[in-house]
Amino acid sequence: MTNSTFSRRRLLQSASALGMAGLATGLWPGRPAHAKDLVIGFVYVGPRDDFGYNQAHAEGAAAVKKMAGVKVLEEENVPETVAVEKTMESMINLDGAALLFPTSFGYYNPHMVKEAAKYKDIRFEHCGGLWSDKDPKNAGSYFGYIDECQHLSGIVAGHTSKSGKLGFVAAKPIPQVLRNINAFTLGAKMANPNVTTQVIFTGDWSLPVKEAEATNSLINQGVDVITCHVDSPKVVVETAEKRGAMTCGYHANQSKLAPKGYLTGAEWNWEALYPKMVKMVMANETIPNLVRGGLKEEIVKTSPYGALVGEAARKQADDVKAKLMTGSYVIFKGPLKDNKGNAVIASGADHIQTDIWLEKMDWLMEGVLGSTT
């Protein structure tokens, strides 16, 4: 915890104890009367320089800082507990924040929903949550179809793997993670129908020791290309590089961590989305409660190809990427079975990216070795 964070929380507690009120009043909801700038708060579950999830959001916050008329607050290493409620309240009541971005999955319900109901004049925007009309109207959810980029990474991995065994180190079997695993595997099977993806769930977003153990275990089983969905891919990528395995990155560009084995990666592009959302608030426009987009909307992007990626892999991935950019390509289409033999998408049926059904995914497809329980 930084000294500034400690001071804000202490002051907030003191203010409550003394019955102080009106710390955040003014012309703009949640802003002190003397404030000229829109105050925006970003909350991260881990460090801002994690080469992963939090760094991607911090890069987006950095883009917002370059805008005129804004003041950006950031707080890192905030757990998915009541701690995030206290952090948001301190940003609102002590700093005059009118727009908040609590970025971690576990911040949404009950924490952000509770705060949005309490502070109806403040705008709350959460990454990854699935907003419904039961939630406060001043709350919203945004996310990107990063499974598009994972699908492209799968194509590259399928072409490049010599063993036909791919590995996926994942935190939790929630819909967003399962969607990435399945999209990656579907891409890999386009290049090699016999490929398998072995999944190991670590149990939480940031468990470096377990992530290293999982990576080593996968390599010991013959896996030669590994990707992941954890907050910081740093440990996975560095461990694989030391063992001579290849990697596909996630969240941000980790190519500098693996100059030999990095193939490509699925990256967030919050530098494009955050300024757009801030401009809407500054113009008194209402941000939709559910914001989604993929490659076409520039919310996600792919890492450049590494030296090991061959021409056939590049061509097939580029062709699919071009179709994704036009919206003419469907990743999840039938017939498709899960890895227990059950039909999950019927023949002739498909689910386009905007289909909310995909955000409720609770299965792993055939060819994935692992379980959601």
C-alpha positions in Angstrom: 0.0 0.0 0.0 1.4 3.4 -0.9 1.6 6.3 1.5 -1.0 8.3 -0.6 -3.4 5.3 -0.5 -2.9 4.9 3.2 -3.5 8.6 3.8 -6.7 8.6 1.7 -8.2 5.7 3.6 -7.2 7.1 6.9 -8.7 10.4 6.1 -11.9 8.8 4.8 -12.2 6.9 8.1 -11.6 10.0 10.1 -14.2 11.9 8.1 -16.8 9.3 8.7 -16.0 9.2 12.4 -16.5 12.9 12.7 -19.6 13.0 10.7 -18.1 15.1 7.9 -20.1 15.3 4.7 -20.1 17.2 1.4 -16.5 16.3 0.6 -17.5 15.7 -3.0 -20.0 18.4 -4.0 -20.0 20.6 -7.0 -21.3 21.3 -10.4 -20.1 17.9 -11.8 -21.5 14.9 -9.8 -18.8 13.8 -7.4 -16.5 16.7 -8.0 -15.4 19.4 -5.5 -16.8 22.8 -6.3 -13.3 24.2 -7.1 -12.3 21.3 -9.4 -11.9 22.0 -13.1 -10.9 18.6 -14.3 -12.9 15.4 -14.5 -11.4 13.1 -11.9 -11.1 9.5 -13.0 -10.1 6.5 -10.8 -8.5 3.3 -12.0 -8.3 0.3 -9.5 -6.0 -2.7 -10.2 -5.9 -6.0 -8.4 -2.2 -6.3 -9.0 0.9 -4.2 -9.8 0.7 -1.9 -12.8 3.9 -3.3 -14.3 3.0 -7.0 -14.3 3.5 -7.6 -18.0 -0.2 -8.6 -18.0 -3.7 -7.7 -17.2 -3.0 -4.8 -14.9 -0.3 -3.4 -17.1 -2.7 -3.4 -20.1 -5.2 -1.3 -18.1 -2.5 1.0 -16.8 -1.4 1.6 -20.4 -5.0 2.6 -21.1 -5.0 5.0 -18.1 -1.7 6.5 -19.4 -3.5 7.3 -22.6 -6.3 9.1 -20.6 -3.7 11.1 -18.7 -2.6 12.7 -22.0 -6.2 14.2 -22.4 -6.9 17.7 -21.5 -9.4 18.4 -18.6 -8.8 15.2 -16.7 -7.1 14.1 -13.5 -6.3 10.4 -13.2 -6.1 8.5 -9.9 -4.6 5.0 -9.8 -4.5 2.4 -7.0 -2.8 -1.0 -7.4 -2.8 -4.3 -5.4 -6.4 -3.9 -4.3 -8.0 -7.3 -3.4 -11.4 -8.5 -4.7 -12.9 -7.8 -1.2 -14.5 -5.0 0.7 -11.1 -3.3 0.2 -12.1 -2.2 -3.3 -15.3 -0.6 -1.9 -13.1 1.5 0.5 -10.8 2.4 -2.3 -13.7 3.6 -4.5 -15.2 5.5 -1.7 -12.0 7.3 -0.9 -11.6 8.3 -4.6 -15.1 9.6 -4.6 -15.3 11.4 -1.2 -11.7 12.6 -0.9 -10.6 13.1 -4.5 -13.9 14.0 -6.2 -13.8 11.1 -8.7 -16.9 11.1 -11.0 -15.8 8.2 -13.2 -14.4 4.9 -11.8 -12.9 1.9 -13.6 -12.6 -1.0 -11.1 -10.9 -3.4 -13.5 -10.7 -6.8 -11.9 -13.4 -9.5 -12.4 -14.2 -10.0 -8.7 -14.8 -6.3 -8.2 -18.2 -6.3 -9.9 -20.7 -8.1 -7.7 -21.3 -7.3 -4.9 -18.7 -4.6 -4.6 -19.1 -2.2 -7.5 -22.9 -2.9 -7.7 -23.2 -1.9 -4.1 -21.2 1.3 -4.5 -23.1 2.3 -7.7 -26.4 2.0 -5.8 -24.9 4.1 -3.1 -23.4 6.8 -5.3 -26.0 7.3 -8.0 -24.4 10.4 -9.5 -21.1 8.6 -10.1 -20.4 6.6 -13.2 -18.9 3.1 -12.6 -17.4 1.1 -15.5 -16.3 -2.5 -14.9 -14.1 -4.8 -17.1 -15.6 -8.2 -17.8 -18.8 -8.2 -15.7 -22.1 -9.0 -17.4 -24.4 -6.0 -16.7 -28.1 -6.7 -16.5 -31.1 -4.5 -16.1 -31.3 -5.5 -12.5 -28.0 -3.6 -11.9 -27.8 0.2 -11.2 -28.2 2.3 -14.3 -25.0 4.3 -13.5 -23.0 1.1 -13.7 -21.7 -0.5 -16.8 -19.7 -3.4 -18.2 -17.1 -3.3 -21.0 -15.0 -6.1 -22.4 -13.3 -7.2 -25.6 -13.6 -10.2 -27.8 -10.1 -11.2 -27.0 -11.0 -14.8 -27.9 -10.6 -13.6 -31.5 -6.9 -13.0 -30.8 -6.6 -16.3 -28.9 -8.2 -18.0 -31.9 -5.4 -16.6 -34.1 -2.8 -17.6 -31.6 -4.2 -21.1 -31.7 -3.8 -21.2 -35.5 -0.2 -20.2 -35.1 0.4 -22.7 -32.3 -1.2 -25.5 -34.2 1.1 -24.9 -37.2 4.2 -24.4 -35.1 3.9 -27.2 -32.6 6.0 -30.3 -33.4 4.4 -32.5 -30.7 0.8 -31.6 -31.4 0.5 -31.0 -27.7 -0.5 -27.5 -26.5 -0.7 -26.2 -23.0 -2.9 -23.6 -21.3 -2.3 -22.3 -17.8 -5.5 -20.7 -16.5 -6.6 -19.1 -13.3 -10.3 -20.0 -12.9 -12.9 -21.8 -15.0 -15.1 -18.8 -15.5 -16.8 -18.1 -18.9 -14.2 -15.6 -20.2 -11.4 -18.0 -19.5 -13.2 -21.0 -21.0 -14.1 -19.0 -24.1 -10.4 -18.3 -24.6 -9.4 -21.9 -24.1 -12.0 -23.1 -26.6 -11.3 -20.4 -29.2 -7.5 -21.1 -29.0 -8.2 -24.9 -29.4 -10.6 -24.3 -32.4 -7.9 -22.3 -34.1 -5.2 -24.9 -33.4 -7.4 -27.6 -34.9 -7.7 -25.7 -38.1 -4.0 -26.2 -38.5 -3.8 -29.7 -37.0 -7.1 -31.6 -36.4 -5.3 -34.0 -34.1 -3.9 -31.3 -31.7 -4.8 -31.4 -28.0 -4.8 -28.6 -25.4 -3.9 -29.6 -21.9 -5.4 -27.2 -19.3 -4.2 -26.6 -15.8 -6.3 -24.3 -13.5 -4.2 -22.7 -10.7 -7.2 -21.4 -8.7 -6.5 -17.7 -8.7 -5.4 -14.8 -10.9 -1.9 -14.4 -9.5 -0.2 -17.5 -8.0 3.4 -17.3 -9.4 4.6 -20.5 -7.8 1.6 -22.6 -9.1 2.0 -20.9 -12.5 5.6 -22.0 -12.7 4.7 -25.5 -11.5 1.9 -25.8 -14.1 4.2 -24.7 -16.9 6.9 -27.2 -16.0 4.3 -29.9 -15.6 2.9 -29.3 -19.1 6.4 -29.3 -20.7 7.2 -32.5 -18.9 4.2 -34.0 -20.6 5.5 -33.1 -24.0 3.7 -29.8 -24.5 5.8 -27.5 -26.7 3.6 -24.4 -27.1 2.0 -22.8 -24.0 -0.4 -19.9 -23.5 -2.3 -18.7 -20.5 -5.1 -16.7 -18.9 -3.7 -15.4 -15.6 -3.2 -11.8 -14.5 0.6 -11.8 -15.3 1.9 -14.2 -18.0 5.4 -13.2 -17.0 6.2 -16.4 -15.0 4.6 -18.7 -17.6 6.4 -17.1 -20.5 9.8 -16.9 -18.7 9.6 -20.4 -17.4 8.7 -21.8 -20.9 11.5 -19.8 -22.5 14.0 -21.3 -20.0 12.8 -24.8 -20.8 13.0 -24.3 -24.6 9.2 -24.3 -25.1 7.3 -21.8 -27.3 4.7 -19.4 -26.0 1.7 -17.3 -27.1 1.3 -14.2 -24.9 -1.8 -12.7 -23.3 -3.0 -9.3 -22.0 0.1 -7.4 -23.2 3.2 -8.0 -25.3 5.6 -10.3 -23.6 8.0 -10.8 -26.5 10.9 -9.2 -24.7 10.6 -11.9 -22.0 11.0 -14.7 -24.5 13.0 -13.5 -27.5 13.5 -17.1 -28.8 10.1 -18.8 -28.3 7.5 -16.1 -28.4 5.2 -16.7 -31.4 2.4 -14.1 -31.1 -0.1 -13.0 -28.5 -3.6 -11.7 -27.6 -3.4 -8.2 -26.3 -5.9 -5.7 -25.0 -6.0 -2.2 -26.6 -7.5 -0.1 -23.7 -5.5 2.8 -25.0 -8.1 3.1 -27.7 -11.3 2.5 -25.6 -10.6 4.4 -22.4 -10.2 7.8 -24.1 -13.4 7.2 -26.1 -15.4 6.5 -22.9 -13.9 9.5 -21.1 -14.9 11.8 -24.0 -18.4 10.6 -23.8 -18.6 11.4 -20.1 -17.1 14.8 -20.6 -19.7 15.5 -23.3 -22.5 14.4 -21.0 -23.2 11.4 -23.2 -24.4 8.2 -21.7 -22.0 5.2 -22.1 -24.0 2.1 -23.0 -24.4 -0.3 -20.0 -22.9 -3.1 -22.0 -19.9 -2.3 -24.2 -18.3 -5.0 -26.3 -16.0 -5.1 -29.3 -13.1 -7.0 -30.9 -10.5 -6.5 -33.5 -12.8 -4.5 -35.7 -13.6 -2.1 -32.9 -9.8 -1.9 -31.9 -10.5 -3.1 -28.4 -8.1 -6.0 -28.9 -5.0 -6.6 -31.0 -2.4 -9.3 -31.8 1.3 -9.3 -31.0 3.7 -9.2 -33.9 4.8 -12.7 -35.1 8.0 -14.1 -33.8 10.8 -15.6 -35.9 9.6 -19.1 -35.5 6.2 -18.5 -37.1 6.3 -19.9 -40.6 4.7 -18.6 -43.8 1.8 -21.1 -43.8 0.9 -20.1 -40.2 1.1 -16.4 -41.0 -1.0 -16.7 -44.1 -3.8 -18.7 -42.4 -3.9 -16.4 -39.3 -3.9 -13.3 -41.5 -6.7 -14.6 -43.6 -8.9 -15.4 -40.6 -8.0 -12.0 -39.0 -9.1 -10.2 -42.1 -12.5 -12.0 -42.0 -12.8 -11.2 -38.2 -12.2 -7.6 -39.0 -15.2 -7.6 -41.4 -17.4 -9.6 -39.1 -17.8 -12.3 -41.7 -16.2 -15.0 -39.6 -17.7 -17.1 -36.8 -15.5 -18.9 -34.3 -18.1 -20.9 -32.4 -20.2 -22.9 -34.9 -21.7 -26.4 -35.0 -21.4 -29.2 -34.9 -19.3 -29.0 -31.8 -19.0 -31.3 -28.8 -17.6 -30.7 -25.4 -14.8 -32.9 -24.0 -17.4 -35.2 -22.4 -19.0 -36.1 -25.7 -22.1 -33.8 -25.3 -23.3 -31.8 -28.2 -23.0 -28.1 -27.2 -23.5 -26.4 -30.6 -25.8 -28.2 -33.1 -24.9 -28.7 -36.8 -25.8 -25.6 -38.8 -26.0 -23.4 -35.7 -23.5 -20.7 -34.8 -23.0 -18.1 -32.1 -21.6 -14.8 -33.3 -19.4 -12.7 -31.1 -22.2 -10.5 -29.8 -24.2 -13.5 -28.6 -24.5 -13.3 -24.8 -24.7 -17.1 -24.7 -20.9 -17.1 -25.2 -20.5 -15.1 -22.0 -22.1 -17.9 -20.0 -19.9 -20.6 -21.4 -19.4 -23.4 -18.8 -17.8 -26.2 -21.0 -14.5 -27.2 -22.6 -14.5 -28.5 -26.1 -13.4 -31.8 -27.5 -9.6 -31.9 -27.8 -9.2 -30.0 -24.5 -7.8 -32.1 -21.7 -9.1 -30.8 -18.4 -12.2 -30.2 -16.3 -14.2 -27.2 -15.2 -14.8 -28.7 -11.8 
